[in-house]
Amino acid sequence: MREKKHIHLILTGGTIDSIFDAAQDMVVVNDSSSIESYLEEVVRPHFSLSKEILTMRDSRDITDNIRAELVELIQKSPHEHILVTHGTYTMADTARYLEKNCQLDGKTVVLTGSMFPLKGFSPSDAPYNLGFAMASLTLAESGVYLAMNGNLFSAGEAVKNVDAGKFEAV
């Protein structure tokens, strides 16, 4: 019998976990995450989940100090498959930072996010990106990857094309 997979979520905020604030007429990062409940209630995956929240920020506010904390969480985690949700503006920077600074010891780390929040927006790319990232996570070899727009990029090969609203290979 095949061993049941486990995915460990590390949440950092970004658009994927944002909400629309009508008073400000803008999307703002939420104080809590809707990802775990979405996965459990809607997806009902055939793998177990655990999660921890590192921070809930716009990715433009993610510093190298926060990235260093992320490295620590990944290295301390007993899990082999780690999904990091992240804002898209600096996701590629974080992926490169992890690749350079993180001792993976056989772990696979995939970063993903979205251009539109998971909840409250239809259509949103968030469900697709989450699903693609989770599938990629369990199939890819050890390393750091970025999963966006139906493509799995190695850490150093992705850039966000703001005008096109998607990630592309360098």
Backbone as CSV, one residue per row, in Angstrom:
resi,resn,N_x,N_y,N_z,CA_x,CA_y,CA_z,C_x,C_y,C_z
1,MET,0.834,-1.193,0.000,0.000,0.000,0.000,0.875,1.252,0.000
2,ARG,0.504,2.237,-0.826,1.267,3.479,-0.892,1.075,4.296,0.371
3,GLU,2.167,4.922,0.787,2.122,5.787,1.953,1.358,7.071,1.602
4,LYS,0.512,7.519,2.515,-0.251,8.737,2.292,0.699,9.942,2.329
5,LYS,0.589,10.803,1.342,1.430,11.997,1.260,1.011,13.011,2.318
6,HIS,1.966,13.831,2.692,1.701,14.930,3.612,2.274,16.200,3.000
7,ILE,1.497,17.261,3.035,1.965,18.565,2.576,1.913,19.531,3.752
8,HIS,3.042,20.198,3.951,3.136,21.204,5.009,3.035,22.580,4.365
9,LEU,2.056,23.367,4.783,1.842,24.715,4.258,2.554,25.726,5.152
10,ILE,3.293,26.622,4.516,3.839,27.774,5.231,3.264,28.997,4.522
11,LEU,2.497,29.772,5.266,1.772,30.904,4.688,2.493,32.210,4.987
12,THR,2.598,33.055,3.954,3.252,34.354,4.135,2.369,35.524,3.715
13,GLY,1.128,35.240,3.313,0.221,36.324,2.917,0.144,36.465,1.408
14,GLY,0.102,37.697,0.945,-0.006,37.957,-0.486,-1.443,37.973,-0.953
15,THR,-1.627,38.206,-2.221,-2.963,38.322,-2.808,-3.789,37.064,-2.612
16,ILE,-3.166,35.896,-2.677,-3.908,34.644,-2.573,-4.733,34.588,-1.281
17,ASP,-4.238,35.200,-0.218,-4.925,35.210,1.066,-5.495,36.583,1.415
18,SER,-5.697,37.420,0.415,-6.218,38.765,0.641,-7.737,38.784,0.568
19,ILE,-8.296,39.917,0.993,-9.737,40.148,0.929,-9.978,41.529,0.314
20,PHE,-11.176,41.717,-0.187,-11.542,43.026,-0.715,-12.087,43.869,0.426
21,ASP,-11.482,45.031,0.656,-11.931,45.966,1.684,-12.713,47.075,0.982
22,ALA,-14.034,47.021,1.085,-14.889,47.983,0.385,-14.649,49.406,0.879
23,ALA,-14.338,49.584,2.163,-14.108,50.920,2.702,-12.900,51.579,2.040
24,GLN,-11.879,50.776,1.713,-10.687,51.317,1.067,-10.729,51.133,-0.447
25,ASP,-11.736,50.384,-0.927,-11.885,50.068,-2.347,-10.608,49.440,-2.910
26,MET,-10.098,48.471,-2.132,-8.882,47.784,-2.569,-8.750,46.412,-1.917
27,VAL,-7.890,45.604,-2.488,-7.581,44.294,-1.931,-6.504,44.479,-0.875
28,VAL,-6.724,43.918,0.321,-5.758,44.021,1.411,-5.470,42.635,1.967
29,VAL,-4.252,42.459,2.472,-3.868,41.180,3.054,-4.696,40.945,4.307
30,ASN,-5.255,39.759,4.405,-6.101,39.358,5.522,-5.237,39.012,6.736
31,ASP,-5.822,39.111,7.942,-5.106,38.745,9.160,-5.008,37.233,9.337
32,SER,-5.917,36.502,8.710,-5.909,35.049,8.825,-6.005,34.448,7.426
33,SER,-5.776,33.161,7.348,-5.748,32.497,6.046,-7.031,31.738,5.775
34,SER,-7.418,31.706,4.515,-8.575,30.917,4.097,-8.142,29.668,3.328
35,ILE,-6.848,29.486,3.155,-6.343,28.392,2.325,-6.625,27.022,2.936
36,GLU,-6.326,26.839,4.209,-6.513,25.525,4.825,-7.980,25.103,4.791
37,SER,-8.890,26.014,5.123,-10.307,25.655,5.093,-10.766,25.390,3.664
38,TYR,-10.255,26.136,2.700,-10.590,25.887,1.299,-10.159,24.477,0.899
39,LEU,-8.951,24.111,1.245,-8.450,22.782,0.883,-9.275,21.677,1.548
40,GLU,-9.576,21.845,2.829,-10.311,20.807,3.557,-11.777,20.721,3.133
41,GLU,-12.426,21.863,2.889,-13.856,21.872,2.592,-14.176,21.675,1.109
42,VAL,-13.341,22.194,0.238,-13.630,22.146,-1.187,-12.840,21.044,-1.888
43,VAL,-11.547,20.995,-1.659,-10.686,20.044,-2.362,-10.787,18.642,-1.748
44,ARG,-10.838,18.564,-0.431,-10.857,17.286,0.302,-9.767,16.349,-0.231
45,PRO,-8.506,16.752,-0.049,-7.392,16.032,-0.671,-7.149,14.643,-0.083
46,HIS,-6.443,13.836,-0.840,-6.045,12.500,-0.418,-4.653,12.535,0.198
47,PHE,-4.362,13.586,0.912,-3.107,13.694,1.641,-3.396,14.486,2.906
48,SER,-2.521,14.357,3.870,-2.711,15.101,5.112,-2.038,16.469,4.986
49,LEU,-2.510,17.395,5.788,-2.029,18.779,5.754,-1.630,19.240,7.142
50,SER,-0.632,20.068,7.187,-0.332,20.840,8.389,0.001,22.243,7.905
51,LYS,-0.101,23.213,8.793,0.182,24.579,8.350,0.773,25.400,9.474
52,GLU,1.517,26.387,9.076,1.961,27.417,10.007,2.000,28.732,9.251
53,ILE,1.702,29.785,9.979,1.699,31.117,9.396,2.983,31.813,9.822
54,LEU,3.812,32.140,8.845,5.034,32.892,9.130,4.692,34.372,9.281
55,THR,3.929,34.881,8.331,3.499,36.275,8.350,2.331,36.400,7.384
56,MET,1.597,37.457,7.474,0.524,37.739,6.517,0.779,39.147,5.986
57,ARG,1.571,39.213,4.904,1.998,40.504,4.363,1.874,40.546,2.849
58,ASP,1.828,41.747,2.344,2.042,41.987,0.923,3.490,41.591,0.668
59,SER,3.760,40.927,-0.432,5.121,40.430,-0.655,6.147,41.550,-0.816
60,ARG,5.704,42.746,-1.118,6.643,43.872,-1.188,7.175,44.237,0.182
61,ASP,6.530,43.700,1.238,6.986,43.924,2.611,7.747,42.730,3.179
62,ILE,8.050,41.742,2.340,8.839,40.586,2.770,10.317,40.976,2.690
63,THR,10.994,40.918,3.830,12.407,41.304,3.909,13.291,40.060,3.950
64,ASP,14.591,40.260,3.834,15.514,39.137,3.968,15.470,38.535,5.368
65,ASN,15.132,39.332,6.374,14.971,38.778,7.733,13.811,37.785,7.770
66,ILE,12.724,38.104,7.087,11.580,37.186,7.025,11.954,35.965,6.189
67,ARG,12.687,36.191,5.117,13.151,35.054,4.297,14.053,34.131,5.115
68,ALA,14.887,34.702,5.976,15.756,33.887,6.845,14.904,33.057,7.813
69,GLU,13.808,33.634,8.316,12.887,32.876,9.169,12.241,31.734,8.385
70,LEU,11.930,31.993,7.128,11.352,30.961,6.266,12.349,29.810,6.066
71,VAL,13.607,30.146,5.853,14.652,29.120,5.732,14.655,28.251,6.982
72,GLU,14.606,28.900,8.140,14.608,28.174,9.420,13.410,27.217,9.528
73,LEU,12.229,27.704,9.166,11.030,26.865,9.232,11.140,25.655,8.311
74,ILE,11.657,25.872,7.119,11.805,24.776,6.157,12.807,23.753,6.670
75,GLN,13.924,24.237,7.170,14.960,23.325,7.649,14.525,22.560,8.892
76,LYS,13.724,23.171,9.750,13.236,22.507,10.965,12.097,21.536,10.680
77,SER,11.393,21.734,9.587,10.218,20.917,9.297,10.607,19.452,9.091
78,PRO,9.847,18.542,9.702,10.106,17.123,9.479,9.501,16.624,8.158
79,HIS,8.782,17.488,7.446,8.062,17.095,6.246,8.901,17.287,4.982
80,GLU,8.698,16.405,4.016,9.450,16.447,2.763,8.845,17.386,1.734
81,HIS,7.521,17.599,1.800,6.813,18.405,0.803,6.284,19.671,1.467
82,ILE,6.831,20.808,1.061,6.478,22.082,1.697,5.965,23.047,0.631
83,LEU,4.759,23.530,0.855,4.131,24.500,-0.033,4.123,25.859,0.664
84,VAL,4.737,26.848,0.031,4.797,28.199,0.581,3.884,29.082,-0.252
85,THR,2.879,29.667,0.381,2.059,30.640,-0.332,2.694,32.002,-0.127
86,HIS,2.677,32.800,-1.189,3.485,34.021,-1.189,2.868,35.009,-2.167
87,GLY,3.030,36.278,-1.905,2.614,37.301,-2.855,3.473,37.240,-4.105
88,THR,2.906,37.653,-5.219,3.589,37.466,-6.499,4.677,38.495,-6.796
89,TYR,4.614,39.665,-6.182,5.597,40.698,-6.523,7.030,40.266,-6.234
90,THR,7.258,39.598,-5.096,8.635,39.217,-4.744,8.797,37.702,-4.577
91,MET,7.853,36.939,-5.087,7.924,35.480,-4.977,9.208,34.933,-5.603
92,ALA,9.585,35.421,-6.762,10.793,34.937,-7.434,12.036,35.269,-6.609
93,ASP,12.049,36.429,-5.958,13.172,36.801,-5.091,13.288,35.819,-3.926
94,THR,12.153,35.491,-3.330,12.155,34.551,-2.208,12.602,33.167,-2.657
95,ALA,12.154,32.726,-3.817,12.564,31.416,-4.330,14.082,31.372,-4.524
96,ARG,14.645,32.422,-5.087,16.104,32.471,-5.279,16.829,32.496,-3.928
97,TYR,16.285,33.229,-2.969,16.877,33.303,-1.634,16.889,31.916,-0.988
98,LEU,15.765,31.209,-1.096,15.684,29.864,-0.514,16.680,28.923,-1.187
99,GLU,16.750,28.991,-2.506,17.668,28.116,-3.228,19.113,28.342,-2.784
100,LYS,19.454,29.575,-2.542,20.826,29.928,-2.155,21.126,29.609,-0.691
101,ASN,20.144,29.754,0.191,20.404,29.720,1.634,19.842,28.530,2.397
102,CYS,19.068,27.695,1.765,18.362,26.638,2.486,18.989,25.266,2.207
103,GLN,19.311,24.546,3.264,19.754,23.155,3.150,18.492,22.306,3.104
104,LEU,18.193,21.744,1.963,16.916,21.058,1.783,16.900,19.637,2.318
105,ASP,18.019,18.950,2.322,18.080,17.574,2.824,16.973,16.702,2.235
106,GLY,16.802,16.760,0.911,15.816,15.926,0.229,14.416,16.497,0.165
107,LYS,14.202,17.674,0.703,12.871,18.289,0.700,12.584,18.953,-0.642
108,THR,11.291,19.027,-0.949,10.823,19.748,-2.118,9.991,20.923,-1.625
109,VAL,10.329,22.113,-2.101,9.645,23.340,-1.691,9.083,23.997,-2.947
110,VAL,7.784,24.276,-2.930,7.135,24.953,-4.048,6.463,26.212,-3.518
111,LEU,6.738,27.340,-4.160,6.080,28.598,-3.835,4.982,28.834,-4.859
112,THR,3.849,29.322,-4.394,2.761,29.695,-5.294,1.982,30.861,-4.705
113,GLY,1.190,31.468,-5.527,0.353,32.589,-5.130,-0.692,32.805,-6.200
114,SER,-1.202,34.020,-6.293,-2.212,34.294,-7.317,-2.283,35.786,-7.603
115,MET,-2.876,36.084,-8.725,-3.097,37.475,-9.114,-4.407,38.004,-8.535
116,PHE,-5.314,37.063,-8.172,-6.610,37.415,-7.582,-6.801,36.584,-6.324
117,PRO,-7.434,37.139,-5.275,-7.623,36.401,-4.028,-8.392,35.085,-4.216
118,LEU,-8.131,34.145,-3.318,-8.803,32.850,-3.327,-10.300,33.005,-3.082
119,LYS,-10.658,33.865,-2.136,-12.062,34.046,-1.786,-12.556,35.418,-2.226
120,GLY,-13.774,35.442,-2.715,-14.432,36.702,-3.018,-14.244,37.205,-4.438
121,PHE,-13.454,36.506,-5.240,-13.240,36.925,-6.623,-13.513,35.759,-7.555
122,SER,-14.282,36.015,-8.571,-14.543,34.988,-9.560,-14.507,35.655,-10.925
123,PRO,-13.682,35.226,-11.802,-12.769,34.089,-11.646,-11.505,34.486,-10.887
124,SER,-10.843,33.491,-10.334,-9.557,33.667,-9.657,-8.621,32.567,-10.111
125,ASP,-7.371,32.903,-10.242,-6.357,31.911,-10.588,-5.877,31.128,-9.369
126,ALA,-6.303,31.522,-8.176,-5.819,30.893,-6.944,-6.102,29.393,-6.861
127,PRO,-7.332,28.928,-7.106,-7.567,27.478,-7.012,-6.696,26.671,-7.971
128,TYR,-6.564,27.152,-9.188,-5.747,26.444,-10.174,-4.279,26.415,-9.731
129,ASN,-3.769,27.566,-9.304,-2.364,27.629,-8.894,-2.101,26.734,-7.688
130,LEU,-3.033,26.724,-6.722,-2.868,25.841,-5.559,-2.835,24.374,-5.976
131,GLY,-3.773,23.976,-6.802,-3.829,22.588,-7.246,-2.600,22.190,-8.033
132,PHE,-2.191,23.049,-8.947,-1.008,22.767,-9.748,0.228,22.682,-8.864
133,ALA,0.337,23.583,-7.899,1.495,23.581,-6.999,1.541,22.309,-6.158
134,MET,0.387,21.874,-5.648,0.360,20.652,-4.829,0.714,19.425,-5.658
135,ALA,0.212,19.344,-6.867,0.558,18.212,-7.738,2.048,18.238,-8.065
136,SER,2.549,19.411,-8.382,3.967,19.552,-8.704,4.839,19.182,-7.510
137,LEU,4.402,19.583,-6.342,5.152,19.326,-5.116,5.393,17.844,-4.895
138,THR,4.392,17.041,-5.157,4.528,15.607,-4.896,5.207,14.867,-6.042
139,LEU,5.384,15.521,-7.194,6.001,14.868,-8.349,7.431,15.334,-8.629
140,ALA,7.772,16.544,-8.217,9.086,17.106,-8.511,10.162,16.514,-7.602
141,GLU,11.374,16.550,-8.083,12.521,16.123,-7.277,12.818,17.194,-6.235
142,SER,13.667,16.856,-5.282,14.076,17.798,-4.252,14.596,19.078,-4.894
143,GLY,14.186,20.217,-4.346,14.622,21.507,-4.858,13.625,22.581,-4.506
144,VAL,13.883,23.787,-4.979,12.996,24.929,-4.758,12.408,25.321,-6.106
145,TYR,11.077,25.452,-6.135,10.361,25.737,-7.375,9.321,26.833,-7.151
146,LEU,8.886,27.393,-8.252,7.808,28.367,-8.261,6.752,27.827,-9.227
147,ALA,5.520,27.665,-8.739,4.434,27.120,-9.565,3.388,28.199,-9.796
148,MET,3.317,28.657,-11.044,2.353,29.693,-11.404,1.942,29.513,-12.858
149,ASN,0.691,29.817,-13.138,0.180,29.850,-14.511,0.410,28.546,-15.256
150,GLY,0.290,27.419,-14.538,0.434,26.120,-15.188,1.851,25.749,-15.555
151,ASN,2.820,26.395,-14.935,4.215,26.082,-15.218,4.973,25.930,-13.906
152,LEU,5.889,24.977,-13.878,6.764,24.782,-12.730,8.145,25.282,-13.120
153,PHE,8.569,26.351,-12.463,9.857,26.971,-12.742,10.847,26.582,-11.654
154,SER,12.098,26.340,-12.017,13.106,26.201,-10.977,13.316,27.594,-10.392
155,ALA,13.860,27.647,-9.189,13.910,28.906,-8.433,14.508,30.071,-9.195
156,GLY,15.528,29.842,-9.970,16.209,30.948,-10.620,15.696,31.323,-11.993
157,GLU,14.651,30.657,-12.483,14.265,30.903,-13.875,12.970,31.672,-14.070
158,ALA,12.306,32.108,-13.017,10.999,32.760,-13.185,11.058,34.247,-12.870
159,VAL,10.312,35.005,-13.660,10.111,36.426,-13.388,8.633,36.743,-13.600
160,LYS,8.155,37.731,-12.869,6.770,38.157,-13.029,6.707,39.206,-14.134
161,ASN,5.881,38.949,-15.130,5.614,39.913,-16.185,4.345,40.654,-15.756
162,VAL,4.528,41.832,-15.201,3.409,42.604,-14.652,2.409,42.962,-15.740
163,ASP,2.895,43.332,-16.919,2.008,43.738,-18.007,1.132,42.574,-18.478
164,ALA,1.711,41.369,-18.547,0.959,40.204,-19.014,0.190,39.532,-17.878
165,GLY,0.522,39.872,-16.632,-0.160,39.280,-15.476,0.160,37.809,-15.292
166,LYS,1.415,37.418,-15.599,1.805,36.029,-15.412,3.306,35.915,-15.247
167,PHE,3.735,34.712,-14.839,5.160,34.445,-14.694,5.690,33.826,-15.975
168,GLU,6.949,34.147,-16.256,7.603,33.643,-17.451,9.018,33.208,-17.109
169,ALA,9.589,32.351,-17.958,10.977,31.950,-17.780,11.903,33.088,-18.174
170,VAL,13.002,33.212,-17.443,13.997,34.249,-17.722,14.633,33.980,-19.057
